[in-house]
């Protein structure tokens, strides 16, 4: 799907081309209107005065009226769970590897929204994992350590396990989602250099396999 975002006299216009269904855009707008939208900040929502959808499948135009910028609308589109492929990354503690994988997927793969969870979450993000993400402009304050139960009922296009324990205990998801395993050594308890190495390994080894599994170009 190609998304062209441009500024207009009254706000912002988005042209969706290619593999796009008009109903998905309508659903996204309905979510925003009813408060279910998770991609826009409250500040952005308050700026939008009107939203209109025109066109048909393969060629849809969305007009947003209000004092909104191209940058904040582009950011919202990148986080939309309606428009993008959804990936869940799992490990045991959800404090290092899966958090870094979640952040890297969100930062570097267009058209993909990732979440992460743990089968026995620590409840906190490892400070060194957060540090390496911040240094690479990949950190987001929404990232947190959470249990599998919090996302088990959501629909995903792909589930990725990054440790053997998570792979062995990975449950059957409701929609029989595709699953892959790409294991990485746990940097927890090691020096900061180990976290940098894990970040680089995830970037080099995991991202291409996620793209392949999702049939992304």
C-alpha positions as a Markdown table, in Angstrom:
| # | Residue | x | y | z |
|---|---|---|---|---|
| 1 | Unk | 0.0 | 0.0 | 0.0 |
| 2 | Unk | 1.3 | 3.4 | -0.9 |
| 3 | Unk | 0.4 | 6.4 | 1.3 |
| 4 | Unk | 0.9 | 9.9 | 0.1 |
| 5 | Unk | 0.4 | 12.6 | 2.8 |
| 6 | Unk | 0.2 | 16.2 | 1.7 |
| 7 | Unk | -0.8 | 19.5 | 3.3 |
| 8 | Unk | -3.9 | 21.4 | 2.1 |
| 9 | Unk | -5.4 | 24.8 | 2.9 |
| 10 | Unk | -7.8 | 23.2 | 5.3 |
| 11 | Unk | -5.7 | 20.4 | 6.8 |
| 12 | Unk | -4.1 | 17.3 | 5.5 |
| 13 | Unk | -5.0 | 14.9 | 2.6 |
| 14 | Unk | -3.9 | 11.2 | 2.4 |
| 15 | Unk | -4.0 | 9.3 | -0.8 |
| 16 | Unk | -4.0 | 5.5 | -0.4 |
| 17 | Unk | -3.0 | 3.5 | -3.5 |
| 18 | Unk | -2.5 | -0.1 | -4.3 |
| 19 | Unk | -3.6 | -2.9 | -1.9 |
| 20 | Unk | -6.1 | -0.8 | 0.1 |
| 21 | Unk | -9.7 | -1.5 | 0.9 |
| 22 | Unk | -12.0 | 1.5 | 1.4 |
| 23 | Unk | -13.7 | -0.2 | 4.3 |
| 24 | Unk | -10.4 | -0.4 | 6.2 |
| 25 | Unk | -10.1 | 3.4 | 5.9 |
| 26 | Unk | -13.7 | 3.8 | 7.0 |
| 27 | Unk | -13.0 | 1.6 | 10.0 |
| 28 | Unk | -10.0 | 3.6 | 11.0 |
| 29 | Unk | -12.0 | 6.8 | 10.9 |
| 30 | Unk | -14.8 | 5.2 | 12.9 |
| 31 | Unk | -12.3 | 4.2 | 15.5 |
| 32 | Unk | -11.0 | 7.7 | 15.7 |
| 33 | Unk | -14.5 | 9.1 | 16.1 |
| 34 | Unk | -15.5 | 6.7 | 18.9 |
| 35 | Unk | -12.2 | 7.0 | 20.8 |
| 36 | Unk | -11.0 | 3.5 | 19.9 |
| 37 | Unk | -8.1 | 4.9 | 17.9 |
| 38 | Unk | -4.7 | 4.0 | 19.4 |
| 39 | Unk | -2.5 | 5.6 | 16.7 |
| 40 | Unk | -3.3 | 9.3 | 17.2 |
| 41 | Unk | -2.4 | 11.3 | 20.3 |
| 42 | Unk | -5.3 | 13.1 | 22.1 |
| 43 | Unk | -3.8 | 16.4 | 21.1 |
| 44 | Unk | -4.0 | 15.4 | 17.4 |
| 45 | Unk | -7.6 | 14.1 | 17.7 |
| 46 | Unk | -8.6 | 17.5 | 19.2 |
| 47 | Unk | -7.2 | 19.4 | 16.2 |
| 48 | Unk | -9.2 | 17.4 | 13.7 |
| 49 | Unk | -12.6 | 19.0 | 13.0 |
| 50 | Unk | -13.8 | 16.8 | 10.1 |
| 51 | Unk | -12.8 | 13.6 | 8.3 |
| 52 | Unk | -14.0 | 12.5 | 4.8 |
| 53 | Unk | -13.3 | 9.3 | 2.8 |
| 54 | Unk | -13.7 | 9.3 | -1.0 |
| 55 | Unk | -12.8 | 6.9 | -3.8 |
| 56 | Unk | -12.9 | 3.1 | -4.0 |
| 57 | Unk | -10.7 | 0.1 | -3.3 |
| 58 | Unk | -7.2 | 0.6 | -4.6 |
| 59 | Unk | -7.6 | 4.4 | -4.8 |
| 60 | Unk | -8.9 | 6.0 | -1.6 |
| 61 | Unk | -8.6 | 9.6 | -0.5 |
| 62 | Unk | -8.9 | 10.7 | 3.2 |
| 63 | Unk | -9.3 | 14.4 | 3.9 |
| 64 | Unk | -8.7 | 15.7 | 7.5 |
| 65 | Unk | -9.7 | 19.2 | 8.3 |
| 66 | Unk | -8.0 | 21.1 | 11.1 |
| 67 | Unk | -4.7 | 22.5 | 12.3 |
| 68 | Unk | -2.8 | 19.2 | 11.9 |
| 69 | Unk | 0.6 | 18.7 | 10.4 |
| 70 | Unk | 1.8 | 16.2 | 7.8 |
| 71 | Unk | 4.3 | 14.8 | 10.3 |
| 72 | Unk | 1.8 | 14.0 | 13.1 |
| 73 | Unk | -0.6 | 12.3 | 10.6 |
| 74 | Unk | 2.2 | 10.3 | 9.1 |
| 75 | Unk | 3.2 | 9.2 | 12.6 |
| 76 | Unk | -0.4 | 8.1 | 13.3 |
| 77 | Unk | -0.6 | 6.2 | 10.0 |
| 78 | Unk | 2.6 | 4.3 | 10.9 |
| 79 | Unk | 1.0 | 3.1 | 14.2 |
| 80 | Unk | -2.4 | 2.2 | 12.8 |
| 81 | Unk | -3.4 | -1.4 | 13.6 |
| 82 | Unk | -6.1 | -1.3 | 10.9 |
| 83 | Unk | -3.8 | -0.4 | 8.0 |
| 84 | Unk | -0.6 | -2.3 | 8.9 |
| 85 | Unk | 0.5 | -5.8 | 9.4 |
| 86 | Unk | 0.5 | -6.8 | 13.1 |
| 87 | Unk | 3.4 | -8.7 | 14.7 |
| 88 | Unk | 3.8 | -10.0 | 18.2 |
| 89 | Unk | 7.3 | -10.7 | 19.5 |
| 90 | Unk | 7.5 | -13.1 | 22.5 |
| 91 | Unk | 10.3 | -14.1 | 24.9 |
| 92 | Unk | 10.4 | -15.1 | 28.6 |
| 93 | Unk | 10.8 | -11.9 | 30.6 |
| 94 | Unk | 9.9 | -9.3 | 27.9 |
| 95 | Unk | 12.6 | -7.0 | 29.2 |
| 96 | Unk | 15.4 | -7.1 | 26.6 |
| 97 | Unk | 15.2 | -9.1 | 23.4 |
| 98 | Unk | 11.5 | -8.9 | 22.6 |
| 99 | Unk | 11.4 | -5.2 | 23.5 |
| 100 | Unk | 14.3 | -4.4 | 21.2 |
| 101 | Unk | 12.8 | -6.5 | 18.5 |
| 102 | Unk | 9.4 | -4.7 | 18.9 |
| 103 | Unk | 11.1 | -1.3 | 18.7 |
| 104 | Unk | 13.3 | -2.3 | 15.7 |
| 105 | Unk | 10.3 | -3.6 | 13.7 |
| 106 | Unk | 8.3 | -0.5 | 14.4 |
| 107 | Unk | 11.2 | 1.8 | 13.5 |
| 108 | Unk | 12.5 | 0.1 | 10.3 |
| 109 | Unk | 9.6 | -1.9 | 8.7 |
| 110 | Unk | 7.1 | 0.2 | 6.9 |
| 111 | Unk | 3.5 | -1.1 | 7.0 |
| 112 | Unk | 4.1 | -3.1 | 10.2 |
| 113 | Unk | 3.1 | -2.5 | 13.8 |
| 114 | Unk | 4.7 | -4.7 | 16.4 |
| 115 | Unk | 4.0 | -5.5 | 20.1 |
| 116 | Unk | 5.8 | -7.6 | 22.5 |
| 117 | Unk | 5.0 | -9.8 | 25.5 |
| 118 | Unk | 6.5 | -12.4 | 27.8 |
| 119 | Unk | 5.4 | -15.8 | 29.1 |
| 120 | Unk | 6.8 | -14.8 | 32.5 |
| 121 | Unk | 7.3 | -11.1 | 32.2 |
| 122 | Unk | 9.7 | -9.2 | 34.6 |
| 123 | Unk | 7.3 | -6.2 | 34.6 |
| 124 | Unk | 10.1 | -3.8 | 33.6 |
| 125 | Unk | 12.2 | -2.9 | 30.7 |
| 126 | Unk | 15.9 | -3.5 | 31.2 |
| 127 | Unk | 17.7 | -0.1 | 31.5 |
| 128 | Unk | 20.4 | -1.2 | 29.1 |
| 129 | Unk | 17.8 | -2.3 | 26.5 |
| 130 | Unk | 16.1 | 1.1 | 26.9 |
| 131 | Unk | 19.4 | 2.9 | 26.6 |
| 132 | Unk | 20.5 | 1.2 | 23.3 |
| 133 | Unk | 17.0 | 1.9 | 21.8 |
| 134 | Unk | 17.3 | 5.6 | 22.9 |
| 135 | Unk | 20.7 | 5.9 | 21.4 |
| 136 | Unk | 19.4 | 4.5 | 18.1 |
| 137 | Unk | 16.3 | 6.7 | 18.1 |
| 138 | Unk | 14.1 | 3.6 | 18.5 |
| 139 | Unk | 12.6 | 4.1 | 22.0 |
| 140 | Unk | 9.0 | 4.9 | 22.6 |
| 141 | Unk | 7.5 | 5.5 | 26.1 |
| 142 | Unk | 4.7 | 3.1 | 25.3 |
| 143 | Unk | 7.0 | 0.1 | 25.4 |
| 144 | Unk | 6.6 | -1.9 | 28.6 |
| 145 | Unk | 7.0 | -5.5 | 29.9 |
| 146 | Unk | 3.6 | -7.3 | 29.8 |
| 147 | Unk | 2.2 | -10.8 | 30.0 |
| 148 | Unk | 1.0 | -12.8 | 27.0 |
| 149 | Unk | -2.5 | -12.8 | 28.5 |
| 150 | Unk | -2.8 | -9.1 | 27.8 |
| 151 | Unk | -2.6 | -9.6 | 24.0 |
| 152 | Unk | -3.8 | -13.2 | 23.5 |
| 153 | Unk | -7.2 | -12.2 | 22.2 |
| 154 | Unk | -5.8 | -9.7 | 19.6 |
| 155 | Unk | -5.4 | -10.7 | 15.9 |
| 156 | Unk | -1.9 | -10.8 | 14.6 |
| 157 | Unk | -0.4 | -11.6 | 11.2 |
| 158 | Unk | 2.7 | -13.1 | 12.6 |
| 159 | Unk | 4.1 | -14.3 | 16.0 |
| 160 | Unk | 7.8 | -14.3 | 16.5 |
| 161 | Unk | 9.6 | -16.0 | 19.4 |
| 162 | Unk | 13.1 | -14.9 | 20.2 |
| 163 | Unk | 14.0 | -17.4 | 23.0 |
| 164 | Unk | 13.6 | -21.2 | 23.2 |
| 165 | Unk | 11.4 | -21.1 | 26.3 |
| 166 | Unk | 8.9 | -18.8 | 24.6 |
| 167 | Unk | 9.0 | -21.0 | 21.5 |
| 168 | Unk | 8.3 | -24.1 | 23.6 |
| 169 | Unk | 5.4 | -22.5 | 25.6 |
| 170 | Unk | 3.9 | -20.5 | 22.7 |
| 171 | Unk | 0.1 | -21.1 | 22.8 |
| 172 | Unk | -2.2 | -21.7 | 19.9 |
| 173 | Unk | -3.7 | -18.3 | 18.9 |
| 174 | Unk | -7.4 | -17.9 | 18.1 |
| 175 | Unk | -6.8 | -17.4 | 14.3 |
| 176 | Unk | -4.0 | -19.9 | 13.9 |
| 177 | Unk | -1.5 | -17.1 | 13.2 |
| 178 | Unk | 1.7 | -17.9 | 11.4 |
| 179 | Unk | 4.7 | -18.3 | 13.8 |
| 180 | Unk | 8.5 | -18.2 | 13.3 |
| 181 | Unk | 11.4 | -18.6 | 15.7 |
| 182 | Unk | 14.6 | -16.5 | 15.6 |
| 183 | Unk | 16.5 | -17.1 | 18.8 |
| 184 | Unk | 19.0 | -14.7 | 20.4 |
| 185 | Unk | 21.2 | -15.0 | 23.4 |
| 186 | Unk | 19.9 | -13.1 | 26.5 |
| 187 | Unk | 22.0 | -10.0 | 27.3 |
| 188 | Unk | 20.4 | -9.6 | 30.7 |
| 189 | Unk | 23.0 | -9.4 | 33.5 |
| 190 | Unk | 25.8 | -8.6 | 31.0 |
| 191 | Unk | 27.7 | -5.4 | 30.1 |
| 192 | Unk | 26.2 | -2.8 | 27.9 |
| 193 | Unk | 28.2 | -4.0 | 24.9 |
| 194 | Unk | 26.2 | -7.2 | 24.9 |
| 195 | Unk | 23.0 | -5.2 | 24.5 |
| 196 | Unk | 24.5 | -3.3 | 21.5 |
| 197 | Unk | 25.4 | -6.7 | 20.0 |
| 198 | Unk | 21.9 | -8.1 | 20.5 |
| 199 | Unk | 20.4 | -5.0 | 18.9 |
| 200 | Unk | 22.6 | -5.4 | 15.9 |
| 201 | Unk | 21.9 | -9.1 | 15.7 |
| 202 | Unk | 18.2 | -8.5 | 15.8 |
| 203 | Unk | 18.5 | -5.8 | 13.1 |
| 204 | Unk | 20.6 | -8.1 | 10.8 |
| 205 | Unk | 18.9 | -11.5 | 11.4 |
| 206 | Unk | 15.3 | -10.9 | 12.5 |
| 207 | Unk | 14.1 | -8.0 | 10.3 |
| 208 | Unk | 14.7 | -9.8 | 7.0 |
| 209 | Unk | 12.9 | -12.9 | 8.3 |
| 210 | Unk | 9.9 | -10.9 | 9.4 |
| 211 | Unk | 9.7 | -9.2 | 6.0 |
| 212 | Unk | 9.9 | -12.6 | 4.3 |
| 213 | Unk | 7.2 | -14.1 | 6.6 |
| 214 | Unk | 4.9 | -11.2 | 5.8 |
| 215 | Unk | 5.7 | -11.1 | 2.1 |
| 216 | Unk | 6.9 | -7.5 | 2.3 |
| 217 | Unk | 9.0 | -6.0 | -0.4 |
